[in-house]
């Protein structure tokens, strides 16, 4: 089986990502975010075991972006832009994200706009920390990590699209 590439018709008002979304033989959208299901993941130069291992990721739950499919293989891109192929069973649909930036980011008890008083801070997260995304709506995402939960600005996360809603 191979990727089913559909012609894209540009429709006014659709975002670039929406215009260029491809549905593959798995029936899932491309691109899409997933996470690594194993503590050790071989990332290969091509879609098959005959291709050499480019690098090994030793971090379960790390978010990656699926950008292409071929049979049971998924071409992924990591947060730094590196690309390679992994076998589908090494991936999970569990939504995870990486904290972006150079400084710690605060998560709050609830989302807020321009209220005079911010909600209480529920935790501080260091850059490159991995968190689970519980939901996203508007500019905010509900996240959990190490038994703690809170709301964080979507723009502080790598692993969720700008206009994607997650329930």
KABELSUL-V903527 format. One record per run of one state. SS is the DSSP state (@ for helix, = for strand, . for the rest). FROM is the first residue (numbers start at 1). LEN is the number of residues. If there is no record, write none. Layout:
SS | FROM | LEN
SS | FROM | LEN
This chain:
. | 1 | 15
@ | 16 | 4
. | 20 | 2
= | 22 | 2
. | 24 | 5
= | 29 | 2
. | 31 | 1
= | 32 | 5
. | 37 | 4
= | 41 | 4
. | 45 | 8
= | 53 | 5
. | 58 | 5
= | 63 | 8
. | 71 | 2
= | 73 | 5
. | 78 | 5
= | 83 | 5
@ | 88 | 3
= | 91 | 2
. | 93 | 3
= | 96 | 4
. | 100 | 5
= | 105 | 4
. | 109 | 12
= | 121 | 5
. | 126 | 4
= | 130 | 8
. | 138 | 2
= | 140 | 6
. | 146 | 2
= | 148 | 6
@ | 154 | 3
= | 157 | 2
. | 159 | 7
= | 166 | 1
. | 167 | 1
